[in-house]
Structure formats: C-alpha cells, structure tokens
Amino acid sequence: MSPLLWWRDAVIYQVYPRSFADADGDGMGDLRGITSRLDHLVELGVDALWMSPFYPSPQHDAGYDVADYRDVDPRFGTLADFDALVTAAKERGLRVIVDLVPNHTSSDHAWFQEALAAGPGSAARDRYHFRKGLGVDGELPPNGWQSVFGGPAWTRVADGEWYLHLFDTSQPDLNWDLPEVRAMFEDVLRFWLDRGVDGFRVDVAHGLIKESGLPEWTAAQVPITSPGAEHRTPPMWDQDGVHEVYRSWRRILDGYPGDRMMVGEAWVAPAERLARYVRQDEMNQAFNFNYLMAPWTAADQREAIESSLAGVEPVGASCTWVLSNHDVVRHASRLGFAPGYSTQGGIGDDDPQPDEALGLRRARAATMLMLSLPGSAYLYQGEELGLPEHTTLPDDVRQDPTWFRSEHEVRGRDGCRVPIPWEADAPAYGFGPSGKTWLPQPSDWARFAADREREVPGSTLSMYTEALRLRRKHGLGQGTVEWHEAADAIDFRNGPVRVITNFGKVPAPLPPGEVLLASGDLAADGTLPPDTTAWLRA
Ligand code: NOJ
C-alpha cells in the first residue's frame, strides 16, 4: 500500500450519469458522454470521479433501483463503454468509483420476480422481507414502518403477503441475514473490481440489517439516527450487524492490488456513531452529512468541523466533507434560503426562488472553507459552475418518487438533477447533440456554462480550479486545523495557509499576509466582506 492512501485527501467529483453529458442524443446522459467530458475533470483538478448508478433499471428511483448489478443499462451504454471510460479515466490519472446499491433491488430484479412467482414460504421469498399482514384477513401492513419517500414501507402482493421497502414500492429491501444475499454482493464487488474500479460508494450503508423481529416503529422517517439515552435506534437503521458486512467487503477489497476503497452513505449521527463505519477493518470513508447540514453560522460551522475531526480521530480514518449531492438542494441555493427551509428532499411549501446572489456568495465561501479542511472532499457535478437548484420545475415533469409517494407534498430532488450546461450557445447548453434533456433546463443558464466561465477570471469555475490547485500545492488535505478565536468568523491555520470565513454582517479585518485566494472581492480597505472566505499565506 502507498504511504498516503490516495483517498485520504482526495477530491472526488460526483457524476450523475443521467445529467452529465449525452452522447447519443436521447436527452439522458450516458457513459460515452462522460468519457467525452473527462478533460473537464482534469482541468478542474480532481482526483477521482464517482458515478451514480448506470446499471439496468426501470429507473423508478433514477437508477437506485437496480435490476441487474453486473451490466450497464442500454440508456447509458454498454459494458464496453464502461471499460472505455475506465481506460480513458486512468490515462488521465483519474480514479473511478462506482455506486453499489445493496439495501434493496429493483422489483424488476430476477430475484424479486422469482419471489413473486414462488409464493409464500418459498426460499425465493426469504431473500426479501415478506410477511403476513395484520387484521382479520391480513389486510393491514405487518407493522407501521414508513417509507423514506413517504407512505407505508409495506406493499401487498396478489397472494396477500406484504413486502418491505424502505424506499419506493419498486425497491424491495433485501434480507441480509441470508448468506446467499451476502455471497451475491461479494460477487458483484469482484465483478467491478476485476473491471478496474478503484472503489464503491455504498448506498444506504446504515440500512442493510433490520432489528430481528422487525419491531414496531411508527415515527416518521428521519434521515439521521441519533442513538442516545432519550431515544433508541430505529429498528431499520444503524444496526450493529451491518459492520460484519463491511468487514467482509474490506477483506475482498484489500485482496486486490492498487488501494481500492469504499465510502459509505450512512445517515448516522452523532459523529462517534458514524466513526464505527470507518474503523480500520471496515469502510475507508463515510459521507459527512452532519457537516452538509450545519447551519451557516460561525458557531455551527466550527462545531461541525470540530466534531467531525474528533469523530474519526480515534479510529484513524480521514474526514470527508460534502456540500451538495443528487439528494439535497444545491448549496448555491440552499445557503440563500431563509432559515428553516429544508436541506434535503426539496424546497419549502411556497417554493421560493432563493436569494440567488446571497446563495452563490455563501456557496463560494462555503466551498473554499470546505476545500481548506484536512481530509477528502466530495463535489457534485455543476457546483463548480455555481449552479443553483432549479426551483421552478413544472410539476408535470417531476420524476422523483418522493414527489409521488408524498402525494405531492414534498417536491423532491429533481431540482438538483437538471442536465448541466457546458456551452453557452449550443442547444441544451451543449448537454447533448439533440438539444433534448430529460428535465428542462432554466432558460437563463448560459451564464453558468462551463465554456463561458472558463474565460472569466473570478468565475466560480476559476475559483474552484485555483482552490484545488492551491489545496494540492499546500497539502491542505493532509494538514491539521489550528484554531484562532474569532467572533462571527471561522479562523484557523492549516499548515502554510490561514483560512478565514466571515459569517458576520459587517466586514472583518484580515491579518497581514498575502491573500492567496478569496471567494469574493475584498473591500476597498482590504477587509473581508460578509459571507466571504479568504486563504492567506500564514
Ligand atoms: C440514497 C441515494 O443517494 C438516493 O438517491 C436514493 O433514492 C436512496 N439512497 C435509495 O436508494
């Protein structure tokens, strides 16, 4: 193994295949499209890309409903396209991470179809969580568990049994107590490792194991579990048994040459609880959603940073940082919302257009703060352009199952999944040759197009590129945080760089020293305006 494992300070760029680049012109992105745009990632200066699912799927949850774990959906291309993508990425020095969805299959998966056909009591049903219902005729669900997307977590099949789905009805939960299920996923890991992937992003990593007996839990779903004296861990999340699964996977990864890794999507709090996923013999990283959700105040941000660093310290893992992904409102919009608007799952009731200028100013400051922290950072496609959420999508184009299962109460995640703009003057802003897009793009996105921003000093794309260059040059990802006390500001030193973010309402003085980069213009008198981050030579 290399002295510094590559992921410990890597910047990893999330590609959402549906919306990155469309080579075949059907309006949905594809693998050849991704390959054609890899140079963008090289110019940006990231270390790796993680691709959300591109496997055969009915796409009821945008591909997080996998019908075949060992192939490519024809919408996205072929296995040969995948191999070509990996080759092209490696030639450019980029690592490749793929998404693994082990908590549930698609209802189109051969196993689920077999389970439906085989009927109650069959071995095929045992691969999932089938139960008899309650009530005189079993007409009531086996328990009150709720789906994360809204509505009951149980659906009844024709013969009267019910199956568990923590997400959409098309996503039946697998029974991870069964050795056969474990063996299947071990094969899937090997399949992609053999094709050269550097790692896996593990979907719903906190969900695989359910408390035995599926005890009652009627509380509405919350994305984070906070075990403590006052309330116990929900029976569907963060069960101790998940860790044995990750230990076995780690043994497989470690058996391959070239430092393969896993990053867990585990909505688990507090940080010490999350740290259990990244013990020495388990996953290598876990997403830090506590950081993503921290309110935009100096105290909250500092608390999130300190608790994150402290959380992983005892287990020797590196911290991760993330501000946007395909499940949350883009941070360029989120940070401009009035307090109280939701971080996840959509926009508030009256769907306001946020204060775009404020959101972008804060987003740029937040990004520079994030990229100055030790550990690894995850970027979501388009954030390097300062893309806002699409907050005014017409309801009739929405596709997120959240929108349907919540009976149109939660607008869902489509607003952060809109195809991204590459060229200001091309149809669909260069997303694909036909001008078609599976979700409509706002009419004023030319100003965010990569080709336009590339020409403009101080554009968000320029800022990201320069921040990544400086981060690498000064080893910020491998550094440590030494705090300076500050009112309404974050102020710390990481190696040769002093980092200051002003969260206050008035400009803050800057200490003497060369300003290496700032997220916005400094005031004429050299002070740091509100909602701005500066990196200085310490
Ligand atoms: C987390 C994924 O990020 C999200 O997009 C998906 O809907 C759920 N897991 C279910 O797979």
Boltz pocket constraint, residues with backbone or C-beta under 6 A from the ligand:
constraints:
  - pocket:
      binder: B
      contacts: [[A, 61], [A, 64], [A, 65], [A, 101], [A, 167], [A, 203], [A, 204], [A, 265], [A, 326], [A, 327]]
      max_distance: 6.0
